[in-house]
Amino acid sequence: MNTTKVTVVGLGPMGRAMAAAYLDAGYEVTVWNRSAGKDTELVARGAHRAADVAEAVTASPLVVLSLIDVEAMYGTLGEADLTGRVLANLSSDLPDKARAAARWAEERGAAYLTGGVNVPPAGIGQEGSSIFVSGPREVYEEHRPALDLLAATDYRGADPGYAQLYYQLNMILFWTAYTGWYQAVAVARANGLTASDILPYAGYTADTMRGFYTESAALVDADDHSGVDQRLAMCAASVEHVLHTAADSGVDTSILAAHAELYRRGVEAGYGAESSSRLIGLLAAEAA
Ligand code: NDP
């Protein structure tokens, strides 16, 4: 089997970066995209433009998909013969969507790997970049060199949902932090400050988060909420100050109000003297 042949289906910024990384590494690259015009630079660099998706799939043993989401794969691959192919779907989606996609591919005679890409397109092929991968271990091992070329793979097990689960867990941290940054900038601006003015302090806070996670993880896993350094009642008061500073500044408070409501419920539930990690139980109860 020629393992230096690869097909990339989906040429948004991410798929284009992936195809370019394969060209840089000397792979024979076949590309296909739903709408025309996105492969021009790649073709100029030597990529083969498949006439249709069926040709794209048969051109290489490994077919990397980079689509808006996992479900876009169904309509994209359509009736193409997938027998004997390995589909590495590096599109983001829900864990259960990845599991269903793996079943769909396997019913059509293909092996399926799920990927969750942890970097923007500029990070593809760069030192320090990573991709969560899950699916059958032997398929992963066989195609690991091709996937590592995009970003260092972090194999999360045979369950095809797990790469997406780990990815989404990271995204919970990412999006809440990024929205927090936008919220802080909105309050700063309402008070005559700029994003650049608060950047050094935002950087400091981001750096300290690792310490908070590290200190908290073992205690949370042991269900130990006795820590008195961050009493929930103190945290709830602080969160109220945040909410009211935003309100007094005349900015939207909907996110901070939901935040404050959670802390209030923790205090009302009688956890005021315990660690704020008690909130994890409240959040888990919401989901149950
Ligand atoms: P884009 O949305 O720019 O590109 C998506 C690709 O999916 C295009 O090829 C597009 O085709 C195709 N597509 C969109 N809708 C459909 C549909 N309904 N049916 C079939 N094909 C469709 O995304 P990116 O390239 O930025 O990202 C690709 C994947 O990588 C996403 O899952 C994203 O979450 C993930 N990712 C992206 C990151 C980033 O920073 N960009 C970072 C980490 C992960 P067409 O050109 O015809 O519209």
Boltz pocket constraint, residues with backbone or C-beta under 6 A from the ligand:
constraints:
  - pocket:
      binder: B
      contacts: [[A, 9], [A, 10], [A, 11], [A, 12], [A, 13], [A, 14], [A, 15], [A, 33], [A, 34], [A, 35], [A, 38], [A, 66], [A, 67], [A, 68], [A, 69], [A, 72], [A, 73], [A, 75], [A, 76], [A, 90], [A, 91], [A, 92], [A, 93], [A, 117], [A, 118], [A, 119], [A, 120], [A, 121]]
      max_distance: 6.0
